[in-house]
């Protein structure tokens, strides 16, 4: 059974629609968010057990459970058709973040967190040669994974093709791009592609993008962390749209 680890991830899962079967909380810990978890669990009639830190450590799949672990159903699965429907029914332009072979779970989780915070509509990721939805990813996302559609696909290039057919412009983040993210026209519905930590966008993915953007860099540093780069460009997209994210 999938596990949710960490105080905020468990709290946000309780606030969301995911079915939670049981919550384990470390003995003798207290905090405002722990009280909130206990209150929501009581409202939803979810059993809560107080156990030792040793037992929590043995049960945990990450090293940052913060004294709270929940057993839950898997996250709701979404497909590209769901995202296209969101776009068609949305009052305004859509934004989908597409991850090309992101392998670091902390980067993946941080991108999910930023995408949700900025009001993006979905995050697309692939099921091979990339990290999946793990407890570490969910912990890094700080609960955001409960509130934004996550779409697993077998082929990023096919996903790009389908989004193009649905009238998304596909922008790839690439250090070799000719224009910066400030100079690019990021209006319209956008699929923003972020490449892997080590090698960036793969060749075919890069070729399938409608245009590429880069983040201007000072000095000799070659590139930014994938989650940092994603955050910078995501917020530039919303800045250009002139919208209040809230």
C-alpha positions in Angstrom: 0.0 0.0 0.0 1.4 3.5 -0.9 2.7 5.5 2.0 2.7 9.3 2.5 5.5 10.5 4.7 5.9 13.9 6.4 3.6 16.3 8.2 2.6 18.6 5.4 2.2 15.8 2.8 -0.1 13.8 5.2 -2.0 17.0 6.1 -2.6 17.9 2.5 -3.6 14.4 1.6 -6.3 14.6 4.4 -7.4 17.9 2.9 -7.6 16.3 -0.6 -9.7 13.5 -1.9 -7.3 10.6 -1.5 -8.5 7.7 0.6 -6.4 7.3 3.7 -6.6 4.0 5.6 -4.4 4.6 8.7 -2.1 7.2 10.1 0.9 6.5 12.3 2.3 9.3 14.5 5.4 9.2 16.7 4.9 9.0 20.4 5.3 12.2 22.4 5.5 14.7 19.5 3.3 17.7 19.2 2.9 20.6 16.9 0.1 22.7 15.4 0.1 20.6 12.2 -0.1 17.4 14.3 -3.2 18.8 16.0 -4.6 19.6 12.5 -3.9 16.1 11.3 -5.5 14.5 14.4 -8.6 16.8 13.9 -9.1 15.9 10.3 -8.4 12.2 10.9 -11.1 12.3 13.6 -13.6 14.0 11.2 -12.9 11.4 8.5 -12.9 8.5 11.0 -9.4 7.5 10.1 -7.6 5.4 12.7 -4.5 6.9 14.2 -1.8 5.0 16.1 1.0 6.4 18.2 4.1 4.4 17.7 7.8 4.6 18.6 10.3 6.5 16.5 12.1 3.2 15.8 9.0 1.6 14.4 8.4 4.7 12.2 11.9 4.6 10.9 11.6 0.9 10.1 8.3 1.6 8.2 9.5 4.7 6.4 10.7 4.7 2.8 12.3 8.1 3.0 14.5 9.6 5.7 12.2 12.6 6.4 8.9 11.3 7.8 8.9 14.0 10.5 7.1 11.6 12.8 4.1 11.1 10.6 3.3 8.3 8.1 0.0 7.5 6.4 -1.1 4.4 4.5 -3.3 5.5 1.5 -4.7 4.6 -1.9 -2.5 5.6 -4.8 -2.9 9.1 -6.2 -5.7 9.6 -8.8 -4.4 8.8 -12.2 -4.9 11.3 -15.0 -4.4 11.0 -18.7 -3.5 13.6 -21.4 -7.2 13.6 -22.4 -8.0 14.9 -18.9 -5.5 17.8 -19.4 -6.8 18.7 -22.8 -10.3 18.8 -21.4 -9.1 21.1 -18.6 -7.7 23.4 -21.3 -10.9 23.4 -23.3 -13.0 24.2 -20.3 -10.6 26.8 -18.8 -11.3 30.5 -18.9 -7.8 31.5 -20.1 -4.6 29.9 -21.3 -3.3 26.6 -19.8 0.1 25.6 -18.6 1.5 22.1 -18.5 5.0 21.3 -17.2 6.5 18.3 -19.1 9.5 16.5 -17.5 12.0 14.7 -19.8 13.8 12.0 -17.8 13.9 13.8 -14.5 15.6 11.3 -12.2 16.2 13.2 -9.0 13.2 12.8 -6.7 13.8 16.1 -4.9 13.8 17.9 -8.2 10.6 16.2 -9.3 8.9 17.0 -6.0 10.1 20.6 -6.0 8.8 21.1 -9.6 5.4 19.7 -8.6 5.3 22.1 -5.7 6.2 25.1 -7.8 3.8 24.1 -10.6 0.9 24.0 -8.1 1.9 27.2 -6.3 2.1 29.1 -9.6 -1.3 27.8 -10.8 -0.1 25.4 -13.5 -2.7 22.9 -14.7 -0.7 19.6 -14.7 2.7 18.0 -14.6 3.5 15.3 -17.2 6.3 12.8 -16.6 7.3 9.5 -18.1 7.3 6.0 -16.7 10.7 4.9 -17.9 14.2 6.2 -17.3 12.8 8.7 -14.8 11.8 8.8 -11.2 8.2 7.9 -10.4 5.9 9.0 -7.6 7.8 7.9 -4.5 7.5 8.9 -0.8 10.6 11.1 -1.4 8.9 12.9 -4.3 5.7 13.4 -2.3 7.7 14.7 0.7 9.6 17.2 -1.6 6.3 18.3 -3.1 5.1 19.2 0.4 1.5 18.1 -0.3 1.2 19.8 -3.7 0.9 16.4 -5.4 -2.6 16.0 -3.8 -3.9 19.1 -5.6 -2.4 19.1 -9.2 -2.9 16.5 -11.9 0.1 14.3 -12.4 0.1 12.6 -15.8 2.3 9.5 -16.4 3.1 8.8 -20.1 5.1 6.2 -21.8 6.5 8.5 -24.5 7.2 12.2 -24.0 7.4 12.9 -27.7 3.9 11.4 -28.3 2.6 13.5 -25.4 4.1 16.6 -27.0 2.5 15.7 -30.3 -0.9 15.3 -28.7 -0.6 18.6 -26.8 0.3 20.3 -30.0 -2.8 18.9 -31.7 -4.7 20.4 -28.8 -3.2 23.9 -29.6 -0.5 24.0 -27.0 2.8 25.8 -27.9 5.7 23.6 -26.7 8.6 25.5 -25.2 11.8 23.7 -24.3 14.2 24.9 -21.6 17.7 24.6 -23.2 21.0 26.3 -22.4 21.8 26.6 -26.1 18.6 28.4 -27.1 19.0 31.7 -29.0 16.4 33.6 -27.0 16.1 34.1 -23.2 12.9 33.3 -21.3 12.4 37.1 -21.0 12.6 37.6 -24.8 10.3 34.7 -25.8 6.6 35.2 -26.3 5.2 32.9 -23.7 1.5 33.8 -24.3 -1.1 31.2 -25.2 -1.4 27.7 -23.8 2.1 26.4 -23.1 3.7 23.1 -22.6 7.0 23.8 -20.8 9.6 21.0 -21.2 12.3 20.6 -18.6 15.2 18.3 -19.3 17.1 15.9 -17.1 19.6 17.1 -14.5 22.7 15.8 -16.3 22.0 16.1 -20.1 19.1 18.4 -20.5 16.6 17.8 -23.3 17.1 14.8 -25.5 17.7 15.5 -29.2 14.2 14.4 -30.5 12.4 16.1 -27.6 14.3 19.3 -28.4 13.5 19.0 -32.1 9.8 18.5 -31.3 9.6 21.8 -29.3 8.1 24.8 -31.1 10.8 27.0 -29.7 13.5 26.9 -27.0 14.3 29.4 -24.2 17.3 29.8 -22.0 17.9 31.5 -18.7 20.7 34.1 -18.9 23.6 33.0 -16.7 26.4 35.1 -15.2 30.0 33.8 -15.1 31.1 30.2 -15.8 28.2 28.3 -14.3 26.8 26.1 -17.1 23.2 25.5 -15.9 20.8 25.7 -13.0 19.2 22.9 -11.0 16.2 21.5 -13.0 13.7 22.6 -10.4 15.2 26.1 -10.1 15.1 26.5 -13.9 11.5 25.3 -14.0 10.5 27.8 -11.3 12.1 30.7 -13.1 10.4 30.0 -16.4 7.1 29.1 -14.9 6.8 32.4 -13.1 7.9 34.3 -16.2 5.0 32.7 -18.1 2.6 34.0 -15.5 4.3 37.4 -15.4 3.8 37.8 -19.2 0.2 36.8 -18.8 -0.2 39.6 -16.3 -2.4 37.5 -14.1 -2.8 37.4 -10.4 -1.9 33.8 -9.5 -4.0 33.9 -6.4 
